[in-house]
């Protein structure tokens, strides 16, 4: 499909995602819509240097947005929940 740098787009830093990271050692990422679980696993292991146990994906529909009288839609996107092994750790926020 794509090279590994085209598969991962950005981390999704939300309250739910941070809770999953603390409690279950999972990270939430926005990925390419055509990427499958095997490609996501290989990309995360190569880029972040961690060991991945499992990957779950969800297709997220775009939302309707308004600006004045104009109505449009945001793009559809794909979300991946990546479970890391016990000894792996990723910190997107760094030291605060």
Backbone as JSON, one array per atom type, in Angstrom:
{
  "sequence": "XXXXXXXXXXXXXXXXXXXXXXXXXXXXXXXXXXXXXXXXXXXXXXXXXXXXXXXXXXXXXXXXXXXXXXXXXXXXXXXXXXXXXXXXXXXXXXXX",
  "N": [[0.84, -1.18, 0.0], [1.11, 1.84, 1.14], [4.07, 3.71, 2.04], [5.54, 3.42, 5.33], [5.4, 5.87, 6.59], [3.26, 7.12, 5.46], [1.07, 5.87, 6.46], [0.45, 6.4, 9.21], [-1.11, 9.25, 10.59], [-1.68, 11.21, 12.71], [-1.53, 11.53, 16.32], [-4.41, 11.05, 18.39], [-5.24, 13.11, 20.76], [-7.13, 12.98, 23.28], [-9.37, 13.14, 26.14], [-10.47, 10.6, 26.61], [-8.68, 9.0, 25.16], [-6.28, 9.5, 26.56], [-6.94, 8.37, 28.99], [-7.2, 5.66, 28.24], [-4.54, 5.19, 27.6], [-3.25, 5.4, 30.07], [-4.57, 3.46, 31.69], [-4.83, 1.02, 30.19], [-2.61, 0.8, 28.57], [-2.79, 1.66, 25.87], [-2.73, 3.36, 22.72], [-4.19, 5.99, 20.78], [-4.65, 6.62, 17.42], [-4.86, 8.61, 14.44], [-5.28, 7.33, 11.28], [-4.45, 6.42, 7.85], [-7.16, 6.05, 5.58], [-7.28, 3.78, 3.92], [-5.57, 1.99, 5.1], [-4.72, -1.15, 6.56], [-4.93, -3.43, 9.42], [-2.52, -4.85, 9.71], [-0.65, -3.28, 8.32], [-0.79, -0.94, 9.87], [0.18, -1.89, 12.32], [2.86, -2.59, 11.64], [3.84, -0.07, 10.91], [3.62, 1.44, 13.31], [5.33, -0.01, 15.0], [7.77, 0.37, 13.66], [8.14, 3.2, 13.51], [7.68, 4.27, 16.12], [9.2, 2.62, 17.73], [8.27, 0.49, 19.45], [6.66, -2.42, 20.91], [3.89, -3.96, 19.54], [0.83, -5.32, 20.56], [-1.89, -5.69, 19.73], [-4.28, -4.42, 17.3], [-7.04, -2.35, 16.86], [-9.56, -1.05, 14.76], [-11.56, 1.75, 13.66], [-13.96, 3.22, 11.59], [-14.63, 6.54, 11.17], [-17.31, 8.69, 10.65], [-17.59, 11.79, 8.81], [-18.46, 15.05, 10.12], [-21.3, 17.28, 10.03], [-20.93, 20.67, 9.22], [-21.42, 24.19, 9.75], [-21.14, 27.42, 8.35], [-22.26, 30.37, 8.66], [-24.78, 30.71, 6.3], [-23.95, 28.63, 4.78], [-23.55, 25.16, 4.34], [-21.58, 22.39, 5.06], [-19.44, 19.45, 5.01], [-17.17, 17.66, 7.12], [-14.27, 15.67, 6.42], [-14.41, 12.06, 6.16], [-12.75, 9.76, 8.39], [-10.24, 7.5, 9.74], [-9.78, 5.68, 12.72], [-7.41, 4.26, 14.93], [-6.96, 1.97, 17.53], [-4.31, 1.12, 19.36], [-2.84, -1.46, 21.04], [-0.24, -1.71, 23.29], [2.68, -3.61, 24.29], [3.53, -4.72, 27.65], [6.04, -3.73, 28.49], [6.48, -1.6, 26.8], [6.27, 1.9, 26.16], [4.77, 5.01, 25.35], [4.95, 8.49, 25.1], [3.25, 11.15, 24.18], [2.93, 13.78, 24.95], [5.21, 14.53, 26.29], [7.57, 15.97, 28.61], [6.02, 18.08, 30.87]],
  "CA": [[0.0, 0.0, 0.0], [1.89, 3.05, 1.26], [5.2, 3.56, 2.93], [5.09, 3.46, 6.73], [5.15, 7.25, 7.01], [1.97, 7.53, 4.92], [0.0, 5.16, 7.15], [0.09, 7.14, 10.42], [-1.29, 10.68, 10.35], [-1.45, 12.0, 13.93], [-2.17, 10.96, 17.5], [-5.65, 11.69, 18.82], [-5.03, 13.42, 22.17], [-8.4, 13.31, 23.92], [-9.46, 12.62, 27.5], [-10.68, 9.15, 26.53], [-7.43, 8.41, 24.71], [-5.3, 9.56, 27.63], [-7.37, 7.37, 29.97], [-6.82, 4.35, 27.72], [-3.09, 5.07, 27.66], [-2.86, 5.19, 31.46], [-5.14, 2.25, 32.28], [-4.69, -0.2, 29.39], [-1.41, 0.93, 27.74], [-3.21, 1.77, 24.47], [-2.65, 4.69, 22.13], [-5.2, 6.22, 19.75], [-4.03, 7.31, 16.3], [-5.6, 8.78, 13.19], [-4.51, 6.64, 10.25], [-4.95, 6.5, 6.48], [-8.42, 5.3, 5.46], [-7.08, 2.51, 3.23], [-4.61, 1.16, 5.83], [-5.29, -2.26, 7.31], [-4.35, -3.61, 10.74], [-1.13, -5.3, 9.59], [0.15, -2.11, 7.94], [-0.75, -0.05, 11.03], [1.08, -2.5, 13.31], [4.24, -2.45, 11.17], [4.22, 1.35, 10.93], [3.8, 1.86, 14.69], [6.55, -0.63, 15.51], [8.95, 0.95, 13.02], [8.29, 4.63, 13.78], [7.71, 4.57, 17.55], [10.1, 1.67, 18.39], [7.56, -0.19, 20.52], [6.11, -3.73, 20.55], [2.43, -3.87, 19.45], [0.12, -6.58, 20.8], [-3.07, -5.79, 18.87], [-4.77, -3.19, 16.69], [-8.47, -2.29, 16.55], [-9.81, 0.12, 13.93], [-12.94, 2.23, 13.56], [-14.17, 4.24, 10.58], [-15.38, 7.64, 11.77], [-17.92, 9.53, 9.62], [-17.41, 13.23, 8.95], [-19.58, 15.75, 10.74], [-21.84, 18.4, 9.29], [-20.49, 21.95, 9.77], [-22.04, 25.37, 9.16], [-20.5, 28.72, 8.44], [-23.31, 31.23, 8.14], [-25.83, 29.92, 5.65], [-23.33, 27.54, 4.02], [-23.47, 23.89, 5.05], [-20.61, 21.47, 4.47], [-19.1, 18.26, 5.81], [-15.75, 17.36, 7.29], [-13.91, 14.41, 5.78], [-14.41, 10.83, 6.93], [-11.4, 9.38, 8.78], [-10.12, 6.2, 10.38], [-9.12, 5.72, 14.02], [-6.83, 2.98, 15.33], [-6.62, 1.77, 18.93], [-3.15, 0.23, 19.32], [-2.46, -1.98, 22.36], [1.19, -1.91, 23.39], [3.09, -4.61, 25.27], [3.7, -4.17, 29.0], [7.31, -3.01, 28.64], [6.53, -0.46, 25.86], [5.63, 3.13, 26.65], [4.83, 6.16, 24.44], [4.47, 9.71, 25.75], [3.13, 12.17, 23.14], [2.97, 15.11, 25.53], [6.54, 14.82, 26.78], [7.65, 16.54, 29.96], [5.33, 19.36, 31.0]],
  "C": [[0.88, 1.24, 0.0], [3.15, 2.75, 2.05], [4.72, 3.77, 4.36], [4.78, 4.87, 7.19], [3.84, 7.79, 6.44], [0.8, 6.89, 5.64], [-0.48, 5.95, 8.36], [-0.03, 8.62, 10.11], [-0.99, 11.5, 11.59], [-2.04, 11.26, 15.12], [-3.44, 11.73, 17.83], [-5.55, 11.89, 20.33], [-6.33, 13.92, 22.79], [-8.38, 12.75, 25.34], [-9.63, 11.1, 27.5], [-9.39, 8.45, 26.13], [-6.36, 8.41, 25.78], [-5.65, 8.56, 28.74], [-7.0, 5.96, 29.53], [-5.32, 4.13, 27.83], [-2.64, 4.77, 29.09], [-3.33, 3.84, 31.99], [-4.8, 0.98, 31.53], [-3.47, -0.2, 28.48], [-1.78, 0.87, 26.25], [-3.0, 3.2, 24.01], [-3.7, 4.78, 21.02], [-4.57, 7.08, 18.66], [-5.03, 7.51, 15.17], [-4.72, 8.22, 12.09], [-5.16, 6.84, 8.88], [-6.18, 5.6, 6.34], [-8.27, 3.96, 4.78], [-6.13, 1.57, 3.98], [-5.34, 0.04, 6.57], [-4.51, -2.47, 8.6], [-2.88, -4.02, 10.67], [-0.22, -4.12, 9.24], [0.28, -1.13, 9.11], [0.23, -0.59, 12.07], [2.53, -2.33, 12.89], [4.71, -1.01, 11.25], [4.47, 1.83, 12.36], [5.08, 1.28, 15.27], [7.8, 0.0, 14.93], [9.18, 2.4, 13.44], [8.49, 4.91, 15.26], [8.63, 3.65, 18.35], [9.47, 1.04, 19.62], [7.08, -1.54, 20.0], [4.59, -3.64, 20.64], [1.83, -5.25, 19.68], [-1.06, -6.74, 19.86], [-3.47, -4.42, 18.36], [-6.26, -3.35, 16.44], [-8.7, -1.01, 15.76], [-11.29, 0.47, 13.94], [-12.99, 3.31, 12.48], [-15.1, 5.3, 11.16], [-15.99, 8.49, 10.65], [-17.65, 11.0, 9.89], [-18.65, 13.88, 9.52], [-20.05, 16.89, 9.85], [-21.43, 19.7, 9.99], [-21.21, 23.08, 9.04], [-21.15, 26.57, 9.34], [-21.47, 29.71, 7.81], [-24.42, 30.39, 7.54], [-25.27, 28.75, 4.84], [-23.19, 26.31, 4.91], [-22.48, 23.0, 4.31], [-20.37, 20.29, 5.39], [-17.6, 18.18, 5.97], [-15.5, 15.99, 6.67], [-14.08, 13.23, 6.73], [-12.96, 10.47, 7.26], [-11.43, 8.06, 9.52], [-9.31, 6.34, 11.66], [-8.61, 4.33, 14.35], [-6.51, 3.0, 16.82], [-5.51, 0.72, 18.96], [-2.79, -0.16, 20.75], [-0.97, -2.29, 22.34], [1.5, -3.0, 24.41], [3.39, -3.93, 26.6], [4.97, -3.33, 29.14], [7.44, -1.82, 27.69], [5.76, 0.72, 26.42], [5.82, 4.23, 25.62], [4.24, 7.36, 25.17], [4.45, 10.82, 24.68], [3.27, 13.58, 23.69], [4.35, 15.5, 26.03], [6.51, 15.34, 28.21], [6.97, 17.9, 29.98], [5.84, 20.15, 32.18]]
}
